[in-house]
């Protein structure tokens, strides 16, 4: 009886011990969770001025500086690496191979389904850029002056002077100060005085009236010349403004070739509108293709183009060929896995607070302003 009681007692104690051990938290899992929370954030970036740029092998730019400020103030450890292409950057975020992507990534609905976006970091305007084929002002003015209309105006001016100078000479040729001059010299003298509307060449009222008539005729001719110049200038201004596209209707550009970076939203827009595309890796390469006439146009945001053009040769000049087509918003790209990390909320909070503590304005003056 005592043996059975001892056996039951031992079994009961064993059962209680197993239950007690099963109810305790597993120390290994707890330690792993703490370790994961302290792991460095894996940041990936790709050059896209002014948001992320490569300065002698060191990442810099508006979003890079903004990220460093947030990481330092929030005490977030991180490691940063450069992607081989913009497509690789997006793939790294989509497959959770990186936690945070920095490259002025545009927010749109399709990308929002593949990964998460932080609070917007910046905004810009989408425009089409082409080579500026306008003539220099000096050549344009020379072309106007040599036009048929202007030559006829100058011919009319010469005829008016001669027509009015001849009667004055015929009446005044016997003046003592002109009598000893040759006819040719007399005509030149009278012609000069008639053009200047000087009265020291005449002593007769009728010749003064002829000189006044000459002045009136030349005023009319000058008014016509001015109106012609204004008409030419207005027509060219209207032509330039007429070439400025106001929407994303690419019917007139279907035969054009755009330099575009694979993976960009701009590239998707071009493809959906049937435009021809030649690939380029960064904004500077795209501009180089445009300046070498291997591409006809570029569709990109204003801030990127303005920043990239500062590092490019000024000629041939690249200018916008469209008005603002749409407003774009940029943000940090966050992988789905890292989106569950509390530090992703800290990053959003840091971006939002940068608007209020002056950090965002300070970085904007450095990177986003002209």
Secondary structure, 3 states (H helix, E strand, C coil): CHHHHHHHHHHHHHHHHHHHHHHCCCHHHHHHHHHHHHCCEEEEECCECCCEEEECCEEECHHHHHHHHHHHHCCCCEEEEECCCHHHHHHHHHCCCCCEEEEEEECCHHHHHHCEECCCCEEEEEEEEEECCCCCHHHHHHHHHCCHHHHHHHHHHHHHHHHHHHHHHHHHCCCHHHHCCCHHHHHHHHHHHHHHCCCCCCCCHHHHHHHHHHHHHHHHHHHHHHHHHHHHHHHHHHHHHHCCECCCCCHHHCCCEEEECCCCHHHHHHHHCCCEEEECCCHHHHHHHHHCCCCCEEEEEHHHHHHHHCCCCCCCCEEECECCCEEEEEEEEECHHHHCCHHHHHHHHHHHHHCCCCHHHHHHHHHCCC
